[in-house]
């Protein structure tokens, strides 16, 4: 019997296991220490950011960035309507108010013009989510305009490790950028995230807040109310090992996406979003399917041993974030969006088989 092909699964290698074994045998204390600092330095070296702080999750990295920028009660933060719930959840955790904006039909990211229309006197920050590693070419200028108006741009770059714009890594354009290392990401530590920034004052503020509001560990002198948002060296050991092979991981991700794009070209009822693989490293393989066909296609794939996953719902329509307003593009993209198997474990033959099933279903 052919094994089921999941939509996504993590890749943890023998080298990762050996690194963990060496660390455990070395007498490490597991908690955050030297390995975490090494992991953070590797992230800085790769992205070009001056500072990096590892965090327990991407959600808490976003929360830390918001608090580090002084965002709280009474403030509004503009968030794209089509994104993972963490983008909005972090704003609520910080005590601020979420204001949704529509997304762009080409990039699937925040519609910059719509976001600017929603800026009010209470807008203190804007969260740009580079969905699946994409970003519009106008983003740098938009970030500059926001900065000139005293509005902080925080980049949710959870899906964007290995993606660039104008020679800059996504997450380094705004005041802060946030990465994720959850089990499905390109580099995974099981759970985990990080905030990157080049602003020393913001870095120092976040570093204090993530450790109970004190200046250094082992001290019981608290300068402000803070939280325990530290990482662990046990996770960092895995992260260091995977960062060491990041170029190969990126190359394979791009190969996978390119193969899908080539094999699914020209199909009626299915569209692969424009993706410039010279600068974008896609996290998932996403396609847009005519809404009436999508449920049947998912059932067809599942019956033939292939998993898939619905793209995020428009958050304004979810009970947890219920909000009035019209977000037609986010609603349409969510209705049509589908994620196909995207794991780095995928073999070329499996991709060909999956695409053959899709082409057969759509009559080509």
Buried (B, 14 or more C-beta within 10 A) or exposed (E): EEEEBBBBBEBBEEEBEEBBEEBEEEEBEEEBBEBBBBBBEBBBEBBBBEBBBBBBBBBBBBBBBBBBBEBEEEBBBBBBBBBBBBBBBBBBBBEBBBBBBBBBBEBBBBBBEBBBEBBEEEBBBBBBBBBBBBBBEEBBEBBEBBBEEEBBBBBBBBBBBBBBBEEBBBBBBBBBBBBBBBBBBBBBBBBBBBBBBBBEEBBEBBBBBBBBBBEEEEEEEEEEEBBEBBBBBBBBBBBBBBBEEBEEBBEBBBBBBBBBBEBBEEBEBBBBBEBEBEBBBBBBBBBBBBEEBBEEBBEBBEEBBBBBBBBBBBBBBEEEBEBEEEBEBBBBBBBBBBBBBBBBBBEEEBBEBBBEBBBEBBEE
